[in-house]
Amino acid sequence: MTKEGMGDGRDWDNAMDGTDFATYLPLAPDGAVFHVAAGTYKPVYDKELNVPEDSSKLTLFIQSGVTIKGGYPANATDEVESNPELYKTIFESESIYKNRTSYPIFVVNLDGKNVTFDGLYIVHSCAGYGGVTFDAPNSTIRFNKLYSTENDGYILDGSGDNCQVIVENSFFYDNETRAIRLLGVKSLDIKNTSFRDNFGYEDYIFINSRDLKERKGSYVRIDSSSFYNIHNALCFLTVKNIAKVEVENVLFDSLQLDDDNIFYFDNIDTILFERSEVSRLITHGDGIFTDGVDLLSFKDSRFTKCKCYNYLISMLANKGMIENSTFENCVMSTGALIFIARSSSLSSVNSTYVNNTLGEAIFYSVYGKCELYNNTILSNNAPDNHSIYLVGDNELNLVGNVIDGIYLPSSSDPIISRNNIFLCDLSERGSGTVWANEENAISLNASDCSDLFD
């Protein structure tokens, strides 16, 4: 878009200026593609294409399936390709963004159509609304190479039954706001995207699909992305009423909350963490809190240097699986590393729990089921050296583990123990507990074998 030529947008020589673009955008036909040159663009009309007295009502309105693609030089030709890092196409709120409420920079209102934002910078959106707001049932809203910085309002704020949202190859940095809020959508895909150095007062990413749990195919997928140095007052990631959550090849580093859970999952069928790392979390609540989740699974993942007031992982009424994962150098002020309650069950296989400091234990189970196979549970600083602590009637299977502390109060359920190495006095396991099928167990005082596991 320039001020040269005829201004009808047929080619770069006759490109529109910013005012013509704001006029034509809500009138464009489905399939229209806008190529936008470097520069700063602001809304000039309200949603009815009027010039309001109150500048807070200014917005760029979209009601058709269009693509807005930035990253072109001011003197672009048809042969030039988009390069948004070199040629910055910036969309900015007209209002003074700090402590000011205004309409979003973009408002999308459509049904059954697809909109793409590609190679754009969203900056200085105002409190209350934000960068891009959409109500788009049965549509796909795609953000590719979106650069979001210095925003004070929601960056992406959307809704729409069966709406699919895709964020890829994008960067969110130096914002003071919630990044993404989605209500009633079918899916969210985040891929190859970086979130860093952000501060917010609400949930950083919030997805609630309301009644969509009954519909197959609803999901949140985060892949090959990173979250670094994010400080929030409320939850970092809240997901409710979704069939499936998948987290793969993701780094969560230096997330800090004032007083809440880092991750909050409610009413979800399946949650999968694979090949991901959670490092240096700080919260006065739980690290990961789940309620009404059918399956919570960690595979080939790592938790390190996390500090929580309560529990790192709290499971209520669900099944947990941990495989080939590591938990090390974490500190729980008052609680356990993993809390299992309300008929939940946990299976841990080929995993390592070392050098953690705990208010209770590694595994703290209340009327649950715990199966531990071929794990290493060593050098954890827990009260009375209780790496495993069971309360009430629990099921416990121990096979092939190395464990240096265990406490099992009276239980009506037998304990299955085979081929374990206990670096503790088994006479302290608790009274009244029935041990069944205890085979090939080795019990050693730690002082007698301090060099066996160096």
ZAVEXDREN-224678 format. One record per residue (C-alpha): residue in three letters; chain; x, y, z. Coordinates in pm, 1 decimal. Layout:
<nodes>
<"ala"; "A"; <X; Y; Z>> ...
</nodes>
This chain:
<nodes>
<"met"; "A"; <0.0; 0.0; 0.0>> <"thr"; "A"; <143.1; 334.5; -106.5>> <"lys"; "A"; <15.8; 674.9; -211.4>> <"glu"; "A"; <144.6; 647.1; -567.3>> <"gly"; "A"; <-44.1; 554.7; -886.0>> <"met"; "A"; <-420.1; 507.4; -916.7>> <"gly"; "A"; <-461.3; 364.8; -568.4>> <"asp"; "A"; <-689.8; 81.3; -675.5>> <"gly"; "A"; <-454.0; -193.1; -553.8>> <"arg"; "A"; <-424.0; -378.1; -886.0>> <"asp"; "A"; <-42.5; -390.1; -852.9>> <"trp"; "A"; <240.5; -223.4; -662.3>> <"asp"; "A"; <250.5; 75.1; -900.4>> <"asn"; "A"; <-115.0; 143.2; -817.6>> <"ala"; "A"; <-117.3; 38.0; -455.6>> <"met"; "A"; <-372.0; 165.9; -206.4>> <"asp"; "A"; <-282.0; 395.1; 79.2>> <"gly"; "A"; <-378.3; 314.4; 436.8>> <"thr"; "A"; <-714.2; 493.3; 419.8>> <"asp"; "A"; <-818.0; 317.5; 99.8>> <"phe"; "A"; <-716.1; -16.0; 255.5>> <"ala"; "A"; <-930.0; 51.8; 563.9>> <"thr"; "A"; <-1222.9; 134.0; 333.5>> <"tyr"; "A"; <-1190.3; -166.1; 105.4>> <"leu"; "A"; <-1102.2; -432.1; 365.6>> <"pro"; "A"; <-1457.7; -489.0; 497.8>> <"leu"; "A"; <-1594.0; -484.6; 140.4>> <"ala"; "A"; <-1340.1; -725.0; -11.4>> <"pro"; "A"; <-1464.0; -1048.2; -170.1>> <"asp"; "A"; <-1373.0; -1391.8; -39.2>> <"gly"; "A"; <-1026.6; -1495.9; -153.8>> <"ala"; "A"; <-884.5; -1143.2; -176.0>> <"val"; "A"; <-514.3; -1114.2; -86.7>> <"phe"; "A"; <-371.0; -784.3; 38.1>> <"his"; "A"; <6.3; -741.1; 1.4>> <"val"; "A"; <116.3; -473.1; 245.0>> <"ala"; "A"; <444.7; -282.5; 228.0>> <"ala"; "A"; <658.0; -186.9; 526.9>> <"gly"; "A"; <523.1; 98.6; 736.5>> <"thr"; "A"; <288.4; 172.4; 1023.0>> <"tyr"; "A"; <-87.2; 144.7; 968.2>> <"lys"; "A"; <-369.4; 243.7; 1201.1>> <"pro"; "A"; <-747.5; 208.5; 1188.3>> <"val"; "A"; <-925.7; 515.7; 1048.4>> <"tyr"; "A"; <-1293.5; 408.2; 1066.8>> <"asp"; "A"; <-1526.6; 224.3; 1299.4>> <"lys"; "A"; <-1697.6; -102.5; 1200.0>> <"glu"; "A"; <-1961.7; 89.0; 999.7>> <"leu"; "A"; <-1694.4; 278.5; 802.0>> <"asn"; "A"; <-1771.6; 601.7; 983.8>> <"val"; "A"; <-1521.2; 837.7; 1141.6>> <"pro"; "A"; <-1624.0; 839.4; 1509.0>> <"glu"; "A"; <-1570.1; 1126.2; 1746.8>> <"asp"; "A"; <-1427.0; 878.5; 1995.2>> <"ser"; "A"; <-1102.7; 737.1; 1854.1>> <"ser"; "A"; <-1130.5; 433.1; 2082.9>> <"lys"; "A"; <-1393.7; 292.2; 1843.2>> <"leu"; "A"; <-1155.5; 279.1; 1548.2>> <"thr"; "A"; <-1083.3; -66.9; 1408.2>> <"leu"; "A"; <-1007.3; -255.3; 1087.6>> <"phe"; "A"; <-1312.3; -469.1; 1012.3>> <"ile"; "A"; <-1305.2; -804.2; 829.3>> <"gln"; "A"; <-1616.0; -994.1; 724.3>> <"ser"; "A"; <-1491.3; -1204.0; 432.2>> <"gly"; "A"; <-1228.4; -1471.8; 375.6>> <"val"; "A"; <-918.8; -1262.2; 306.0>> <"thr"; "A"; <-541.6; -1283.2; 347.8>> <"ile"; "A"; <-331.5; -991.1; 471.6>> <"lys"; "A"; <35.3; -1048.1; 394.1>> <"gly"; "A"; <305.2; -803.0; 502.0>> <"gly"; "A"; <682.6; -784.3; 480.8>> <"tyr"; "A"; <735.4; -605.1; 149.5>> <"pro"; "A"; <960.9; -303.3; 87.8>> <"ala"; "A"; <804.3; 34.9; 17.6>> <"asn"; "A"; <932.8; 17.3; -341.5>> <"ala"; "A"; <816.3; -340.8; -393.8>> <"thr"; "A"; <773.5; -501.5; -732.4>> <"asp"; "A"; <587.0; -814.4; -825.9>> <"glu"; "A"; <911.3; -1012.8; -809.6>> <"val"; "A"; <985.4; -925.4; -445.8>> <"glu"; "A"; <909.3; -1189.5; -180.9>> <"ser"; "A"; <784.2; -1115.9; 167.5>> <"asn"; "A"; <1051.1; -1069.2; 437.1>> <"pro"; "A"; <875.3; -942.3; 751.5>> <"glu"; "A"; <1190.0; -934.8; 964.8>> <"leu"; "A"; <1353.6; -694.4; 720.1>> <"tyr"; "A"; <1047.0; -499.5; 608.5>> <"lys"; "A"; <820.2; -443.0; 906.7>> <"thr"; "A"; <450.1; -410.2; 834.0>> <"ile"; "A"; <314.8; -267.3; 1159.9>> <"phe"; "A"; <-49.3; -243.1; 1263.0>> <"glu"; "A"; <-97.6; -21.7; 1565.1>> <"ser"; "A"; <-388.5; 101.7; 1773.4>> <"glu"; "A"; <-487.2; 462.7; 1711.1>> <"ser"; "A"; <-535.8; 525.8; 2083.4>> <"ile"; "A"; <-261.8; 572.7; 2336.9>> <"tyr"; "A"; <-227.0; 212.3; 2436.7>> <"lys"; "A"; <-115.4; 233.8; 2797.2>> <"asn"; "A"; <-406.5; 232.9; 3042.6>> <"arg"; "A"; <-657.4; 306.5; 2767.3>> <"thr"; "A"; <-948.6; 97.8; 2646.4>> <"ser"; "A"; <-1015.6; 83.9; 2273.7>> <"tyr"; "A"; <-1149.5; -145.7; 2004.3>> <"pro"; "A"; <-912.3; -413.1; 1874.3>> <"ile"; "A"; <-685.0; -326.1; 1586.1>> <"phe"; "A"; <-863.2; -595.7; 1381.0>> <"val"; "A"; <-1220.8; -720.1; 1428.5>> <"val"; "A"; <-1318.2; -1035.8; 1237.4>> <"asn"; "A"; <-1685.8; -1133.4; 1214.8>> <"leu"; "A"; <-1776.1; -1412.0; 972.3>> <"asp"; "A"; <-1905.8; -1768.2; 938.0>> <"gly"; "A"; <-1761.8; -2052.6; 733.5>> <"lys"; "A"; <-1472.3; -1854.1; 586.2>> <"asn"; "A"; <-1095.4; -1849.6; 635.1>> <"val"; "A"; <-876.1; -1553.6; 725.3>> <"thr"; "A"; <-495.3; -1543.4; 722.6>> <"phe"; "A"; <-266.0; -1287.6; 887.6>> <"asp"; "A"; <86.7; -1335.3; 751.0>> <"gly"; "A"; <404.3; -1138.7; 819.9>> <"leu"; "A"; <246.6; -864.1; 1033.3>> <"tyr"; "A"; <349.3; -679.7; 1349.4>> <"ile"; "A"; <73.5; -618.2; 1606.4>> <"val"; "A"; <180.2; -346.6; 1851.4>> <"his"; "A"; <35.5; -110.6; 2110.5>> <"ser"; "A"; <-307.8; -269.7; 2133.5>> <"cys"; "A"; <-505.8; -127.0; 2422.5>> <"ala"; "A"; <-643.7; -277.1; 2739.1>> <"gly"; "A"; <-987.1; -433.8; 2729.3>> <"tyr"; "A"; <-981.8; -561.2; 2371.3>> <"gly"; "A"; <-645.9; -596.8; 2203.3>> <"gly"; "A"; <-486.0; -693.0; 1875.9>> <"val"; "A"; <-713.6; -930.0; 1683.1>> <"thr"; "A"; <-1063.7; -1019.1; 1802.1>> <"phe"; "A"; <-1277.8; -1264.4; 1610.2>> <"asp"; "A"; <-1614.2; -1435.5; 1620.5>> <"ala"; "A"; <-1574.9; -1692.4; 1344.4>> <"pro"; "A"; <-1783.5; -2009.9; 1367.7>> <"asn"; "A"; <-1698.4; -2285.7; 1119.4>> <"ser"; "A"; <-1391.1; -2092.8; 1008.5>> <"thr"; "A"; <-1011.8; -2116.2; 1019.1>> <"ile"; "A"; <-815.0; -1817.3; 1150.4>> <"arg"; "A"; <-445.0; -1852.9; 1070.7>> <"phe"; "A"; <-154.4; -1644.8; 1201.2>> <"asn"; "A"; <181.4; -1701.9; 1031.9>> <"lys"; "A"; <492.0; -1499.7; 1112.3>> <"leu"; "A"; <296.2; -1278.9; 1348.8>> <"tyr"; "A"; <512.8; -1047.3; 1559.1>> <"ser"; "A"; <341.7; -920.5; 1872.7>> <"thr"; "A"; <512.1; -674.9; 2104.9>> <"glu"; "A"; <431.9; -393.4; 2349.2>> <"asn"; "A"; <63.8; -479.3; 2371.8>> <"asp"; "A"; <-157.2; -401.3; 2668.5>> <"gly"; "A"; <-472.6; -582.1; 2553.9>> <"tyr"; "A"; <-549.7; -938.4; 2450.3>> <"ile"; "A"; <-332.3; -1020.1; 2151.8>> <"leu"; "A"; <-559.0; -1290.6; 2006.5>> <"asp"; "A"; <-911.3; -1302.3; 2145.4>> <"gly"; "A"; <-1160.7; -1524.6; 1967.2>> <"ser"; "A"; <-1468.9; -1741.2; 1972.9>> <"gly"; "A"; <-1679.3; -1944.5; 1735.8>> <"asp"; "A"; <-1833.7; -2289.1; 1731.0>> <"asn"; "A"; <-1611.7; -2523.2; 1525.3>> <"cys"; "A"; <-1356.1; -2246.4; 1474.0>> <"gln"; "A"; <-997.1; -2361.6; 1418.3>> <"val"; "A"; <-710.7; -2132.7; 1520.6>> <"ile"; "A"; <-353.9; -2178.0; 1393.5>> <"val"; "A"; <-49.8; -1985.7; 1520.1>> <"glu"; "A"; <279.7; -2077.5; 1353.8>> <"asn"; "A"; <629.0; -1935.7; 1304.4>> <"ser"; "A"; <537.7; -1641.9; 1525.9>> <"phe"; "A"; <692.3; -1433.4; 1804.3>> <"phe"; "A"; <524.4; -1289.1; 2115.7>> <"tyr"; "A"; <761.8; -1076.3; 2322.2>> <"asp"; "A"; <767.0; -781.5; 2563.9>> <"asn"; "A"; <389.7; -772.0; 2610.5>> <"glu"; "A"; <195.6; -683.3; 2924.9>> <"thr"; "A"; <-116.3; -883.1; 2861.9>> <"arg"; "A"; <-280.1; -1218.4; 2801.1>> <"ala"; "A"; <-151.7; -1374.4; 2479.6>> <"ile"; "A"; <-446.6; -1589.7; 2369.5>> <"arg"; "A"; <-805.9; -1624.2; 2490.5>> <"leu"; "A"; <-1038.3; -1860.8; 2304.1>> <"leu"; "A"; <-1398.2; -1946.0; 2394.3>> <"gly"; "A"; <-1602.9; -2213.6; 2223.8>> <"val"; "A"; <-1350.2; -2289.5; 1949.8>> <"lys"; "A"; <-1280.6; -2639.1; 1822.2>> <"ser"; "A"; <-900.9; -2633.7; 1812.1>> <"leu"; "A"; <-580.2; -2438.5; 1868.2>> <"asp"; "A"; <-253.3; -2526.6; 1693.3>> <"ile"; "A"; <69.1; -2354.8; 1805.5>> <"lys"; "A"; <380.9; -2452.0; 1610.6>> <"asn"; "A"; <735.4; -2313.5; 1583.2>> <"thr"; "A"; <639.8; -2013.2; 1792.7>> <"ser"; "A"; <827.6; -1824.8; 2064.6>> <"phe"; "A"; <673.2; -1654.0; 2367.9>> <"arg"; "A"; <918.2; -1463.7; 2586.1>> <"asp"; "A"; <961.1; -1175.4; 2827.5>> <"asn"; "A"; <589.6; -1121.1; 2886.1>> <"phe"; "A"; <401.0; -1002.2; 3191.6>> <"gly"; "A"; <27.7; -1048.5; 3240.1>> <"tyr"; "A"; <-248.5; -1003.4; 3492.7>> <"glu"; "A"; <-466.9; -1294.3; 3379.9>> <"asp"; "A"; <-424.4; -1644.2; 3236.0>> <"tyr"; "A"; <-156.3; -1612.8; 2968.9>> <"ile"; "A"; <-326.7; -1867.7; 2742.4>> <"phe"; "A"; <-690.3; -1952.2; 2816.2>> <"ile"; "A"; <-902.1; -2200.2; 2618.9>> <"asn"; "A"; <-1252.6; -2303.8; 2721.1>> <"ser"; "A"; <-1452.4; -2486.6; 2458.8>> <"arg"; "A"; <-1763.8; -2504.6; 2673.3>> <"asp"; "A"; <-1970.6; -2800.5; 2556.4>> <"leu"; "A"; <-1727.7; -2922.3; 2292.1>> <"lys"; "A"; <-1604.4; -3212.8; 2500.7>> <"glu"; "A"; <-1889.7; -3415.9; 2356.1>> <"arg"; "A"; <-1763.5; -3349.3; 2004.4>> <"lys"; "A"; <-1481.7; -3565.1; 1880.9>> <"gly"; "A"; <-1181.0; -3387.9; 1739.6>> <"ser"; "A"; <-1153.4; -3085.7; 1967.8>> <"tyr"; "A"; <-791.3; -3030.9; 2070.9>> <"val"; "A"; <-506.3; -2803.0; 2172.8>> <"arg"; "A"; <-171.4; -2886.5; 2014.0>> <"ile"; "A"; <157.3; -2710.2; 2099.5>> <"asp"; "A"; <456.8; -2828.5; 1898.5>> <"ser"; "A"; <821.6; -2721.2; 1863.5>> <"ser"; "A"; <769.1; -2397.0; 2054.8>> <"ser"; "A"; <918.7; -2219.3; 2356.3>> <"phe"; "A"; <788.7; -2016.7; 2649.2>> <"tyr"; "A"; <1050.6; -1820.1; 2841.6>> <"asn"; "A"; <1042.3; -1562.8; 3122.2>> <"ile"; "A"; <667.6; -1516.5; 3156.9>> <"his"; "A"; <535.3; -1368.3; 3481.0>> <"asn"; "A"; <160.1; -1387.0; 3538.9>> <"ala"; "A"; <-77.8; -1322.3; 3822.5>> <"leu"; "A"; <-302.6; -1616.3; 3728.1>> <"cys"; "A"; <-249.3; -1946.7; 3547.5>> <"phe"; "A"; <-4.9; -1964.3; 3260.9>> <"leu"; "A"; <-206.1; -2219.8; 3060.2>> <"thr"; "A"; <-571.0; -2296.7; 3134.8>> <"val"; "A"; <-755.8; -2552.5; 2920.9>> <"lys"; "A"; <-1114.5; -2664.6; 2988.3>> <"asn"; "A"; <-1361.4; -2892.6; 2811.2>> <"ile"; "A"; <-1132.0; -3013.4; 2531.9>> <"ala"; "A"; <-1099.6; -3371.1; 2412.5>> <"lys"; "A"; <-719.3; -3373.9; 2376.4>> <"val"; "A"; <-414.6; -3165.1; 2467.0>> <"glu"; "A"; <-81.4; -3246.5; 2302.6>> <"val"; "A"; <250.1; -3085.9; 2399.6>> <"glu"; "A"; <550.9; -3203.8; 2198.8>> <"asn"; "A"; <907.3; -3069.1; 2169.5>> <"val"; "A"; <824.5; -2767.4; 2384.3>> <"leu"; "A"; <1042.1; -2577.3; 2632.3>> <"phe"; "A"; <877.3; -2407.7; 2931.3>> <"asp"; "A"; <1146.8; -2207.7; 3110.3>> <"ser"; "A"; <1126.9; -1946.3; 3386.4>> <"leu"; "A"; <749.2; -1922.5; 3421.4>> <"gln"; "A"; <644.6; -1745.0; 3740.2>> <"leu"; "A"; <303.2; -1698.0; 3898.3>> <"asp"; "A"; <211.3; -1487.2; 4197.9>> <"asp"; "A"; <-58.3; -1713.8; 4338.4>> <"asp"; "A"; <-205.4; -1989.8; 4123.3>> <"asn"; "A"; <-128.9; -2308.0; 3927.6>> <"ile"; "A"; <106.7; -2286.2; 3629.4>> <"phe"; "A"; <-98.3; -2534.4; 3424.7>> <"tyr"; "A"; <-468.5; -2590.4; 3493.2>> <"phe"; "A"; <-650.5; -2869.0; 3306.2>> <"asp"; "A"; <-1018.7; -2942.3; 3367.9>> <"asn"; "A"; <-1259.7; -3185.5; 3200.9>> <"ile"; "A"; <-1023.5; -3321.3; 2934.7>> <"asp"; "A"; <-999.6; -3670.3; 2789.0>> <"thr"; "A"; <-625.6; -3694.9; 2722.7>> <"ile"; "A"; <-318.5; -3480.8; 2794.9>> <"leu"; "A"; <13.6; -3584.5; 2638.8>> <"phe"; "A"; <352.3; -3427.5; 2714.7>> <"glu"; "A"; <625.9; -3573.5; 2493.0>> <"arg"; "A"; <992.5; -3476.6; 2450.9>> <"ser"; "A"; <935.9; -3154.7; 2641.4>> <"glu"; "A"; <1114.1; -2975.4; 2924.7>> <"val"; "A"; <970.9; -2781.9; 3216.6>> <"ser"; "A"; <1240.1; -2581.1; 3391.3>> <"arg"; "A"; <1253.8; -2317.2; 3665.6>> <"leu"; "A"; <883.2; -2283.2; 3734.9>> <"ile"; "A"; <798.6; -2071.7; 4037.7>> <"thr"; "A"; <448.9; -2068.8; 4185.4>> <"his"; "A"; <266.9; -2045.7; 4518.0>> <"gly"; "A"; <24.0; -2309.9; 4391.0>> <"asp"; "A"; <77.0; -2631.2; 4191.9>> <"gly"; "A"; <287.7; -2675.9; 3884.2>> <"ile"; "A"; <31.8; -2887.8; 3696.8>> <"phe"; "A"; <-319.7; -2925.9; 3835.9>> <"thr"; "A"; <-565.1; -3166.3; 3674.7>> <"asp"; "A"; <-926.5; -3243.6; 3758.5>> <"gly"; "A"; <-1154.4; -3468.6; 3556.8>> <"val"; "A"; <-877.4; -3568.8; 3315.2>> <"asp"; "A"; <-899.1; -3926.0; 3191.7>> <"leu"; "A"; <-529.1; -3962.3; 3104.2>> <"leu"; "A"; <-226.1; -3745.8; 3188.2>> <"ser"; "A"; <90.3; -3876.4; 3021.4>> <"phe"; "A"; <455.9; -3766.8; 3027.8>> <"lys"; "A"; <699.7; -3938.7; 2793.9>> <"asp"; "A"; <1067.5; -3860.4; 2734.3>> <"ser"; "A"; <1026.1; -3534.5; 2924.8>> <"arg"; "A"; <1221.8; -3349.8; 3192.7>> <"phe"; "A"; <1130.0; -3141.0; 3496.6>> <"thr"; "A"; <1413.7; -2953.2; 3661.9>> <"lys"; "A"; <1467.9; -2672.0; 3914.5>> <"cys"; "A"; <1094.8; -2612.5; 3966.5>> <"lys"; "A"; <973.5; -2447.4; 4287.1>> <"cys"; "A"; <612.9; -2496.7; 4398.4>> <"tyr"; "A"; <443.2; -2428.1; 4727.2>> <"asn"; "A"; <219.9; -2735.5; 4698.1>> <"tyr"; "A"; <268.0; -3007.2; 4433.4>> <"leu"; "A"; <451.7; -3022.1; 4103.7>> <"ile"; "A"; <180.4; -3250.4; 3960.6>> <"ser"; "A"; <-159.6; -3285.2; 4128.0>> <"met"; "A"; <-392.1; -3551.4; 3988.2>> <"leu"; "A"; <-757.6; -3572.2; 4089.3>> <"ala"; "A"; <-976.7; -3843.0; 3939.8>> <"asn"; "A"; <-757.0; -3940.8; 3650.0>> <"lys"; "A"; <-489.9; -4181.9; 3527.9>> <"gly"; "A"; <-128.0; -4072.8; 3508.5>> <"met"; "A"; <155.4; -4228.8; 3309.4>> <"ile"; "A"; <522.5; -4130.7; 3329.8>> <"glu"; "A"; <771.9; -4297.5; 3097.4>> <"asn"; "A"; <1144.3; -4237.0; 3039.2>> <"ser"; "A"; <1126.6; -3901.2; 3214.9>> <"thr"; "A"; <1340.3; -3716.9; 3469.5>> <"phe"; "A"; <1248.2; -3511.5; 3775.6>> <"glu"; "A"; <1549.1; -3347.2; 3938.3>> <"asn"; "A"; <1646.9; -3056.1; 4162.3>> <"cys"; "A"; <1286.1; -2951.8; 4226.3>> <"val"; "A"; <1166.3; -2794.5; 4551.3>> <"met"; "A"; <815.7; -2841.9; 4695.4>> <"ser"; "A"; <774.9; -2621.5; 5001.3>> <"thr"; "A"; <490.0; -2810.6; 5169.6>> <"gly"; "A"; <373.7; -3081.2; 4929.6>> <"ala"; "A"; <487.9; -3378.8; 4727.0>> <"leu"; "A"; <632.0; -3399.0; 4379.6>> <"ile"; "A"; <330.4; -3598.2; 4257.7>> <"phe"; "A"; <-1.2; -3607.2; 4443.7>> <"ile"; "A"; <-247.6; -3886.7; 4362.2>> <"ala"; "A"; <-600.5; -3867.9; 4502.3>> <"arg"; "A"; <-967.5; -3949.9; 4451.3>> <"ser"; "A"; <-923.2; -4291.8; 4292.8>> <"ser"; "A"; <-651.8; -4171.9; 4059.9>> <"ser"; "A"; <-376.2; -4403.3; 3943.0>> <"leu"; "A"; <-14.4; -4348.1; 3844.9>> <"ser"; "A"; <219.7; -4568.8; 3646.1>> <"ser"; "A"; <586.9; -4466.6; 3634.7>> <"val"; "A"; <826.2; -4662.3; 3412.5>> <"asn"; "A"; <1201.2; -4619.6; 3350.4>> <"ser"; "A"; <1206.3; -4274.7; 3507.7>> <"thr"; "A"; <1442.3; -4093.8; 3742.5>> <"tyr"; "A"; <1362.4; -3890.2; 4054.7>> <"val"; "A"; <1677.4; -3748.8; 4211.9>> <"asn"; "A"; <1794.7; -3456.4; 4426.6>> <"asn"; "A"; <1448.5; -3314.5; 4494.4>> <"thr"; "A"; <1357.4; -3133.5; 4816.8>> <"leu"; "A"; <1005.7; -3209.7; 4933.8>> <"gly"; "A"; <756.6; -3112.4; 5198.9>> <"glu"; "A"; <603.7; -3461.4; 5186.2>> <"ala"; "A"; <738.6; -3720.5; 4939.4>> <"ile"; "A"; <801.4; -3799.6; 4574.0>> <"phe"; "A"; <473.4; -3989.1; 4549.4>> <"tyr"; "A"; <196.1; -3905.4; 4793.5>> <"ser"; "A"; <-111.5; -4120.2; 4738.1>> <"val"; "A"; <-449.6; -4095.5; 4910.5>> <"tyr"; "A"; <-683.3; -4380.0; 4816.7>> <"gly"; "A"; <-512.4; -4425.0; 4481.0>> <"lys"; "A"; <-314.6; -4677.3; 4281.3>> <"cys"; "A"; <59.4; -4650.2; 4219.3>> <"glu"; "A"; <264.4; -4875.0; 3990.2>> <"leu"; "A"; <640.3; -4818.5; 3976.9>> <"tyr"; "A"; <854.9; -5018.7; 3734.0>> <"asn"; "A"; <1233.2; -4984.4; 3689.3>> <"asn"; "A"; <1261.4; -4635.3; 3835.1>> <"thr"; "A"; <1550.0; -4472.1; 4018.5>> <"ile"; "A"; <1434.5; -4279.0; 4327.3>> <"leu"; "A"; <1741.6; -4153.0; 4511.9>> <"ser"; "A"; <1890.7; -3865.4; 4710.5>> <"asn"; "A"; <1564.7; -3685.2; 4767.5>> <"asn"; "A"; <1531.0; -3468.9; 5073.7>> <"ala"; "A"; <1191.1; -3562.1; 5218.8>> <"pro"; "A"; <1062.5; -3580.6; 5577.2>> <"asp"; "A"; <1202.2; -3893.4; 5739.2>> <"asn"; "A"; <1337.8; -3991.3; 5397.8>> <"his"; "A"; <991.8; -4096.0; 5273.4>> <"ser"; "A"; <1015.5; -4099.9; 4894.8>> <"ile"; "A"; <685.2; -4289.6; 4878.9>> <"tyr"; "A"; <407.3; -4210.4; 5123.6>> <"leu"; "A"; <67.1; -4378.7; 5114.3>> <"val"; "A"; <-241.4; -4281.6; 5314.2>> <"gly"; "A"; <-560.5; -4485.5; 5325.0>> <"asp"; "A"; <-635.4; -4789.9; 5113.5>> <"asn"; "A"; <-399.0; -4786.6; 4819.8>> <"glu"; "A"; <-269.9; -5031.4; 4563.7>> <"leu"; "A"; <107.4; -5034.1; 4521.3>> <"asn"; "A"; <316.1; -5240.1; 4279.7>> <"leu"; "A"; <695.4; -5207.2; 4302.3>> <"val"; "A"; <904.3; -5391.7; 4044.1>> <"gly"; "A"; <1271.8; -5342.1; 3961.5>> <"asn"; "A"; <1315.9; -5005.1; 4135.0>> <"val"; "A"; <1601.0; -4850.4; 4330.3>> <"ile"; "A"; <1445.3; -4662.3; 4623.8>> <"asp"; "A"; <1606.5; -4496.7; 4923.7>> <"gly"; "A"; <1300.9; -4415.9; 5133.9>> <"ile"; "A"; <950.0; -4552.5; 5176.3>> <"tyr"; "A"; <665.6; -4523.5; 5425.9>> <"leu"; "A"; <350.2; -4730.9; 5397.6>> <"pro"; "A"; <99.7; -4692.8; 5680.8>> <"ser"; "A"; <-157.1; -4957.9; 5753.3>> <"ser"; "A"; <-345.6; -5062.4; 5440.0>> <"ser"; "A"; <-595.0; -5336.4; 5363.8>> <"asp"; "A"; <-450.8; -5378.8; 5014.1>> <"pro"; "A"; <-141.8; -5595.4; 4965.8>> <"ile"; "A"; <179.6; -5444.5; 4836.7>> <"ile"; "A"; <340.9; -5619.4; 4539.9>> <"ser"; "A"; <721.2; -5597.4; 4552.7>> <"arg"; "A"; <964.8; -5776.8; 4320.4>> <"asn"; "A"; <1330.1; -5729.1; 4230.6>> <"asn"; "A"; <1367.5; -5394.4; 4406.1>> <"ile"; "A"; <1669.7; -5245.7; 4579.2>> <"phe"; "A"; <1573.5; -5055.8; 4893.5>> <"leu"; "A"; <1841.9; -4826.8; 5036.0>> <"cys"; "A"; <1655.2; -4800.5; 5362.4>> <"asp"; "A"; <1555.1; -5004.7; 5663.6>> <"leu"; "A"; <1243.8; -5194.3; 5555.9>> <"ser"; "A"; <1139.9; -5230.4; 5915.9>> <"glu"; "A"; <1031.4; -4866.2; 5887.6>> <"arg"; "A"; <788.8; -4934.8; 5605.0>> <"gly"; "A"; <492.4; -4897.7; 5836.0>> <"ser"; "A"; <289.7; -5127.2; 6050.2>> <"gly"; "A"; <-6.1; -5340.9; 5953.3>> <"thr"; "A"; <75.7; -5346.3; 5581.5>> <"val"; "A"; <50.8; -5677.8; 5399.7>> <"trp"; "A"; <336.5; -5745.6; 5158.2>> <"ala"; "A"; <252.8; -5999.7; 4889.8>> <"asn"; "A"; <482.5; -6171.4; 4640.0>> <"glu"; "A"; <791.4; -6005.0; 4779.4>> <"glu"; "A"; <1066.4; -6168.6; 4575.1>> <"asn"; "A"; <1435.7; -6098.0; 4531.5>> <"ala"; "A"; <1419.8; -5776.7; 4732.0>> <"ile"; "A"; <1750.7; -5637.5; 4853.7>> <"ser"; "A"; <1751.1; -5421.0; 5163.5>> <"leu"; "A"; <2070.0; -5230.3; 5238.2>> <"asn"; "A"; <2159.1; -4950.6; 5471.8>> <"ala"; "A"; <2262.2; -4648.7; 5271.3>> <"ser"; "A"; <2587.3; -4629.4; 5470.1>> <"asp"; "A"; <2677.0; -4980.0; 5351.5>> <"cys"; "A"; <2639.2; -4904.2; 4980.4>> <"ser"; "A"; <2705.1; -4533.8; 4934.8>> <"asp"; "A"; <2932.1; -4599.2; 4638.0>> <"leu"; "A"; <2706.7; -4840.0; 4447.1>> <"phe"; "A"; <2520.8; -4572.2; 4250.9>> <"asp"; "A"; <2783.4; -4303.6; 4195.4>> 
</nodes>
